[in-house]
Amino acid sequence: MNELKLINIYKNELQNYSLAQLRYISEEAVWSIGQMYDHLIRVAHEYLDNMEKCATLNDEQPLGKTEFGEHLYKIGGFPPIKIKLPDELNAPPNNSDSKEELISRMDQVILRLSQWESKVDNINPNYKVEHGGFGWLNAREWYDLVGMHFRHHLRQKDELEQRLVK
C-alpha cells in the first residue's frame, strides 16, 4: 500500500474516536492514541525535512546505510518489534491536540508527501543525510521511511484500540 493511501486511512480513522478516547492512557509508559498520532506526524515531518535537505545538497556522499539500515530497506519496513528510543529521544508525545488539530496536521503530512511524490526520484541518489540508526539515506529513502514508520505503528494502533473503553 502506498504512503498516501495509508496515511489517509489513519486520518479518516481519527473520526472514529471521541476526544476522551484520543487522550486515554491505559497505563504508565503506554501512549494514548492521540500521542501515537502526534509522534507519527512529528517524525514524518522530520523525515520529510531530511528528504528536502537532500534536494538542496551539492556534494555526493559515498557512505551508505548501517547494517540495520540495509536490513530495514531490504525487508521494506521495520521488523515487528517494539523499539525503545534512548530517554533523551523519548519525551512523551503531545496529548492535548483536538481531533480537528490532528486531522489538520495529518493533512500537512499528506500535502508534503503528495507535493514530493513526483519529484523525489529526480534528486541525485548520492545526496544523502545521515539517520542516527540507519546510516546515510537519500531523498527516496527518507520519503519511503515515512510510510514504513506509519506501517510500523499499525500494530500499536490496534493494541491501543483494544485498550479503549468503548
Protein Blocks (a to p, Z undefined) as FASTA:
>chain_A
ZZklmmmmmmmmmmmpcfklmmpcfbghiacfklmmmmmmmmmmmmmmmmmmmmmpcbdc
fbdcdfklmmmmmnopacdbdddddfklmcccdfkbcfklmmmmmmmmmmmmmmmmmmmm
mpcfkbccddfklopadfklmmmmmmmmmmmmmmmmmmmmmmpcZZ
